[in-house]
Structure formats: C-alpha cells, structure tokens
Amino acid sequence: MKRVLSVFVVFGILLMMHSCDVGFEDDGVNFYFDPFRVTSAELPESLNLNESYEFDVTYLRNSDCAFFQGFDVVNLDDTTLNITVIGTVITDQECNSIDEMPNATFEFTPTLNSRSYLFRFWSGESENGEQQYLEIEVPINPTSIN
C-alpha cells in the first residue's frame, strides 16, 4: 500500500511540475546599473578603532529615471577604499534630465591598527577616460589604539 501511495505522490509532483504555468513572460531587462558622480563627502577629522561612523555622501543624479541603489566598495589595500555610488536607471519609461544632488549615508567601521584610512570616492572620468576620485585621508585617533 505504501508503495502504491509513493508512486501516486511522485506522479502527482511530476504532473504539477510539467503543467505549471505562472503566466509571466520575460520581455527583457528594463533597468541597468550606473555609477553616480560623488560631488562631496563629509568625514570626521579622525576615526576611533572599532567605532561605527556614518559618512554623508553627496552625488549627482541627472535623470528622474535614476535612483540610488547602494555603494560599491573595492579595497585597494587594507586601508585604501575606492567607493562608488551605484544607481539603478529605469529604461522603459520617458525620462527627464535633472540636476539633483541628494545625499546617501555610507557606514564604516575602522578595524585595522594603522595611521590612517584613504577614502577614494568616484567622481567621474576625465576627458581622456581616466577615472577620477575625491580623495579624503582620515587619521586613526592614537588614543583609540590599544
């Protein structure tokens, strides 16, 4: 009896998997990710080890179809970070050009016992296509080092 029941259960599952139609059609991607140029960043004068900080980052949003997505952080070494503001740009609607400079909060906690951290915020490309960065070096407060 258990064997017959098992066969019916397996058959039922296979039948459901084969006949399942969720009704969605994939008509393509309607967005892409794009970096936003950082225009300024407010960082403290010094950092304490293992203490959390929120940096206020201002970026350029030049379309009403572009929205803040997050930060892309690449560690060049232990204390040098390349930080890019990433946006999502919607492609299936009519967009208008704007010159808006909203803020986003970048959270950071220094964990390495070093003299300083170098934060490099992506600010665009030069005419030659070279990447440009707003560089801010912040020392570690010596009294916070054990």
Secondary structure, DSSP 8 states (H G I E B T S, - for coil): -HHHHHHHHHHHHHHHHHH-----------EEEEEE-EEEEE--SSB-TT--EEEEEEE-EEETTEEEEEEEEEEEETTEEEEEEEEEEE-SS---EEEE--EEEEEE---S-SSEEEEEEEEEE-TTS-EEEEEEEEEB-GGG--
